[in-house]
């Protein structure tokens, strides 16, 4: 385990050096860190904390009882990339990409969401609810046969979230509202066409500090 973790950390350092040197400008598919693009001053201790968190999460991953459960199942019962699908939700294409999935020894579908830090309150439940919707509508597996697992590798804690038809309907309604809100900004919703003039710039410049697109709409802050 430790040699693997050292390799991962060394890979991170290599990516950091590449980004710091600005190689992503000539090689767009290489690491490009926000902090380097916008010259954000980050203390060495902050970078070290990130490295320590990665190492801790990896150690916790290998020690999880869930990993032992997964290893007891046949690899052909695992799913990663080929279960990432787009499905039609009431006329709108929705992309769903579970982090990991597998069929348990007792024939249940387990969908796993890995977390390495804190998240927005309720965000994980909504995401896992979308996984449950994906399982029901695309894989034809009813909610009562699905185990939705939120795995916080930093703690480490595995939280099982159960769903039923009523909760699934709540997710559908949340999706409807979200889709409706996004389409309200489109000049032509049917063609998925937006006009830049329909989007006002925020006056709260604090929101711009960590925005990836601030060089586009607020070049004076870049």
RAURWO-V783559 format. One record per residue. SS is DSSP state (h for helix, s for strand, l for the rest). PHI is phi in radians with two decimals (999 if undefined). Layout:
{{SS;PHI} {SS;PHI}}
//
This chain:
{{l;999} {h;-1.11} {h;-1.04} {h;-1.10} {h;-1.10} {h;-1.08} {h;-1.11} {h;-1.11} {h;-1.10} {h;-1.14} {h;-1.10} {h;-1.08} {h;-1.13} {h;-1.11} {h;-1.12} {h;-1.08} {h;-1.11} {h;-1.09} {h;-1.16} {h;-1.02} {l;-1.37} {l;1.31} {h;-1.13} {h;-1.13} {h;-1.23} {l;-1.68} {l;-2.18} {l;-1.03} {l;-1.53} {l;-1.57} {l;-1.04} {l;-2.38} {l;-1.59} {h;-0.90} {h;-1.06} {h;-1.43} {h;-1.09} {l;-1.87} {l;0.91} {l;-1.43} {l;-1.39} {l;-2.01} {l;-1.16} {h;-0.98} {h;-1.09} {h;-1.20} {h;-1.10} {h;-1.13} {h;-1.11} {h;-1.10} {h;-1.05} {h;-1.12} {h;-1.15} {h;-1.07} {h;-1.08} {h;-1.12} {h;-1.12} {h;-1.16} {h;-1.08} {h;-1.11} {h;-1.03} {h;-1.21} {h;-1.67} {l;-1.13} {h;-1.00} {h;-1.04} {h;-1.10} {h;-1.11} {h;-1.09} {h;-1.10} {h;-1.15} {l;-1.34} {l;-1.66} {l;-1.23} {h;-0.96} {h;-1.19} {h;-1.65} {s;-1.60} {s;-2.56} {l;-2.26} {h;-1.33} {h;-1.29} {h;-1.65} {l;-1.28} {s;-2.37} {s;-1.88} {s;-2.31} {s;-1.47} {s;-2.03} {l;0.89} {l;1.63} {s;-2.03} {s;-1.35} {s;-2.06} {s;-1.65} {s;-2.13} {l;-2.40} {l;-1.02} {l;-1.10} {s;-2.81} {s;-2.60} {s;-2.77} {s;-1.62} {l;-1.28} {l;-1.09} {l;-1.73} {l;1.43} {l;-1.65} {s;-1.60} {s;-1.91} {s;-2.02} {s;-1.99} {s;-2.09} {s;-1.44} {s;-2.21} {l;-1.98} {l;-2.93} {l;-1.29} {l;-2.42} {l;-1.22} {l;-0.99} {l;1.46} {h;-1.14} {h;-1.15} {h;-1.10} {h;-1.14} {h;-1.07} {h;-1.16} {h;-1.08} {h;-1.15} {h;-1.10} {h;-1.11} {h;-1.13} {h;-1.03} {h;-1.10} {h;-1.27} {h;-1.49} {l;-1.77} {l;-1.59} {l;1.08} {l;-1.87} {l;-1.14} {h;-0.93} {h;-1.18} {h;-1.86} {s;-2.04} {s;-1.83} {s;-1.78} {s;-2.08} {s;-1.66} {s;-1.96} {s;-1.59} {l;-1.31} {l;-1.32} {l;-1.28} {l;-1.63} {s;-2.47} {s;-1.89} {s;-1.94} {s;-1.57} {s;-2.01} {l;-1.73} {l;-2.32} {l;-2.37} {h;-1.07} {h;-1.15} {h;-1.17} {h;-1.15} {h;-1.17} {h;-1.09} {h;-1.13} {h;-1.03} {h;-1.18} {h;-1.08} {h;-1.11} {h;-1.02} {h;-1.12} {h;-1.12} {h;-1.13} {h;-1.08} {h;-1.14} {h;-1.20} {h;-1.21} {l;-1.10} {l;-1.55} {l;-1.47} {l;-1.24} {s;-2.40} {l;-1.03} {l;-1.13} {l;-1.62} {l;1.03} {s;-1.90} {l;-2.04} {l;-2.05} {h;-1.02} {h;-1.15} {h;-1.42} {l;-1.99} {l;-1.37} {l;-1.34} {l;-1.19} {l;-1.64} {l;-1.57} {h;-1.19} {h;-1.11} {h;-1.21} {h;-1.40} {l;-0.97} {l;-1.96} {l;-1.54} {l;-1.11} {l;-1.85} {h;-1.16} {h;-1.19} {h;-1.47} {h;-1.73} {l;-2.33} {h;-1.03} {h;-1.18} {h;-1.69} {l;-1.25}}
//
